[in-house]
Each structure stands twice: as C-alpha cells, then as structure tokens.
Amino acid sequence: MSDKNQHVVIDLEWANLLSPQRRTVLRGGGLVAALAASGLAGSALAQDGAVKRVKDVKPSAPGKSPWGEHTDTAPTPRPVSVRPGEETLPGKPRAYTDIESYHAHIYFDEDSYQKAVLIRKWAAERFQIELGDWNLEPRGPHVTPSFYFGFTNDLLPVIVPWLQLNSLGLTILIHPNTEDPRADHLYYALWVNRSQPVNGYAMKKPGPGEPRVEQIFVNTRPTVKIETSRA
C-alpha cells in the first residue's frame, strides 16, 4: 500500500471512530477500548514504532531501590534548622560599628568578562583597596566567576555610588565584614543591578584562633584622581 493510500485509510478509521455512532464506545469503554475496537491500537498507530502495544512494553529490571520500598508513605521530618547557626530574634539592634570593612564581588561570565576587566582596572587606579585574584570558577559561596576587592568603611559613601554608576550592567554584591560571614553575605548585603544566588549554607563564624573578622590589607596604589562633576 502506498503512503498516500495508507494515510487515507488512517483518516477514514479516525472519522469512523469519532462518528456519532461510536461516541457511546468512547463513553463506555474509554479511548483505549475504542482504539482496540477500531484496530488502530495494533495497526495504524503502531506504524514505524510510534505506539507500542501494552504487551510489548518490557518490565523494569529486577532489583531493589537503595531507598527501600514504599517511600511514598514515609513521614516527612522537619529539619532541625534550614538556616544553621541562625539565632532567635535579637533583643536589640546591632551596633553599626560591628562592621569593620566591606567586600565588593563583581560577577561575570564568558560574554561579559571584558566589562569585569575594565571595572577592575578602574577601581585599582582610583582607590586604595585590597584587590583579589580572578575566580574563573565558582568559589566559596559565589556560584559564578567573579573577582572581589575589599575596602575600609570610610570609602563606603564613595565606592557604592561609584559602582552603581560604573557597573556596566554587571551584577555586584557589596557586603559588610562582621564576625558572622553567613549573615554578611545573605542578610546584610547590598546588590547593584540584579541579585543572584549565594550559597552561604555552610558558612560558619570564625573558630578558635581565627581572626574575628576578615581583615583588609590594601595592595593597590591609585594613580588616577576619581572623577567628580563638581568644579
């Protein structure tokens, strides 16, 4: 039978299936029964392996799941805390002097890295900062490539608006440095442009013998006076 004639036969079978006389079959036995009655289930629709007969479906491989049986009936336990290290509501506000310095994390990808290069160059030329290395892969809580620079509190009123106006559209995280790095990255953060996920789940407060707060050690020597619009 030619392909054209075969399609005509299939069209006629479908027309017959959906005719008023066959609607009772659809209501009574369902579509599968109707297909079986018309011969479509085992012939026309099974052409070229488009639909397999139920009896042709192979059973799953023998074995046992490592998760056990009837896992759908297992109770749902409540985690002790989905925010490890988080405390209850504080009794009073924190002192703003708990902030000892700031970090700015500039995020980029393979399409925007040249913008990151320019921001890095501009910042090093204009500010006394601690400029970190390139992170070309996710590192720490940062899930995309990035670089960072640290700066002291006195530069905050200048660097924040400077980054706002010179972000070149990149996502930038600005966070304070206190003795709680997890909260610094997740709760105390400022974002320039769009925010993005930060994997701070495993971040912990400094342990015994570690510095209470991450320190800033300036490693740039500015050579360009920062631009202003004032005469």
N, C-alpha and C positions, 0 to 999 in steps of 0.2 A: 504494500500500500504506500502511495506517495505521501510525503509530509503534508501536502495540501489536503489530500483526502482524509488523512489521519486527524488533522485539526478540525475538519468538518464533522467527522464522527464524534469527536470530543465535545464540540459545541452543541450538537444535537442531543447528546446524553445529558449535558448540563441543562439544556432547555427543558428536556423531559423531566429531569429531577426537580426543577423549580416550578413546574406547571401546577395549576390549582389542584389537579387530581393527586399530586404527590405531597402536598403540604401536610396532609394528615400523617404521612410517614415521618416527616420531619418532626412533627409534634409528638408522635407516639414513640418512635424509637431513636430519635436524635439523628444528627447528620451522619454519624458513622454508619448507623443501620441503613440509612438511605443510600449512602455511597456503596455499601455492600450489596444492596438490592439492585442497584443500577449497574454493578460490575465495575464502577470506576475505581473502587478501592484497590482492586487487584489487577487492573489493566491499564486504563488510560493514564491515571495519575501516577502510576508506578513506572511510567516510561522513563528510561535513562536514569533510573535510581532516584527520581525526585521524591517519591514517597515509598517507604518500606512497609511491608506487611508486619503486623504486630508479631506474628510468629517468627519473623526473620530477625527480630531485634535480639542481639546476644545478651545474656545476663551479665551482670557485673562480675569482675574477677573475684574468686573466693578469697577470704581473709577477714581479718578483724581490724577495725579502726583503732589507732593508738589512743583515741579519746574515749573508747568504751562504747557501750550500747545505750540507746535511749537518752542521748544527751539533751534532747529537746525537753525532757521532764526534769532536768536538774534544776535546783533552786538558783536564783540569781543573788549572789552575795553582794553586800555593799562594801566597797573598798574602805579601808581604814581612813585614807585620805587620798584624794586625787591630786592634792597640792602638798607634797611632802615638805615639812618644815614650816608650813604656814601656821600662824598662831591665831588665837581668837581676836575679836575686836579689841583694839587698844583702848586704854583708859584715857589717854590724852594724845594730842597731835605730836608728831615727831618734830624735833628741832631742825630747822633748815641748815643749821651748822653741822649736822651729821654728814652732809655732802662735802667731800674733800676734793673732788675733781670730777671731770667728765670725760666720756668717750664719745666719739662720733664714728659710726660704722657706715661706710658707703658701699652699697651693694651694686653689682653689675653682672653682666653676662657676656657671651661672646659677641653680641651685637652692640653692646654699649660700653665696652671696656675702654675705648678711646676717650669717652667722656670722663670716666673714672681717672684716667691718666692725667687729664687736664686739671681736674679738681685737686688731685694730689699735688701736682706741681704748683698750682696757685696757692694752696694752703701752706706748703713748705716755704714758699718765697715770702709770705706775708706774716706768718705767725710763729711764735715760739711754742712749739708743740712736740709731743713725742709721737713720731711717725712710725707706724708698724709696717711689717712686710706685707707683700701681696699674699692673700689667701685665695689660691686658684681653685680650691675645692672647699666644700663645707667644713667648717672648723668650729669646735665648741658648740655654742647654741645657735650659730649662724648657719643657715641651711643653703645659702648660695655663696658664690665667690664674693669677696669683699676685701677692703682694707680699712684700717682704722687709724685715727690719731687721737691722742689724749691731750687735754688742756686743763689749765687751772681755772678756778672759779671766777677770777677777775676777767677772764676772756669771754665768759658766757654771754654778756649783753652784746658782744660784737660778733662772735662766731655764729650764734644761732641765726640772726638776720642775714649774715653773710652767706651761710649755707642755704637759707631759704631763697635768696636771690641768685645763687650760683650753683644750684643743684644740677642744672642741665637736665632736669626731669628724672634723675635717678632717685631711688628710694634711700633715705638716710635715717638711721636710728641714732638718736642722741640720748644717752642715759647718764645718770649720776653714778658716782662710785661711793658706796657706803659699805658697811660691814655685811650687807645682805645682797650678794650679786644676783640672786634669783629675782628678788623684788626689783632691783635696779633695772634689769632687762625687761621685765614683764609688767610691772605696775607703775614705775616711776618714769617711764620712757616718754620721749617726745619723738614724733615722726615728721619728717619732711617728705611731702608727696604721699604716696601710698604706703600703708603699713604692710608687713608680710610676717609669716610665722616665725617665731623664735622658739627654739627647742630648749627651754630652760628647766625642763622637768627634773633633771638630775643635778642641777646646780646647787651647791651647798655653801654654807657660811664657812669662813676660814677655820681651819683646825688649829690645835695647839702648836705653837711655834711658827705659824704662818702670819704674815702681815695682816693686820685687822682690815685694812683697805688697800686695794691695789694702788701702787704708787706711780706717779708720773715723773719721768726723767726726760727733760727736754733734750732733743737731739737735732734740732734744726737751727739754722742761723738766717733769719729773714734778711732779704736784700731788697725787697720792694715795699714801698710805703703803701699801706692799704688805701684804696680809693674812697673818697667821700665826695658828695655833691655840694658840700658847703665850701664857700670861697675862703 
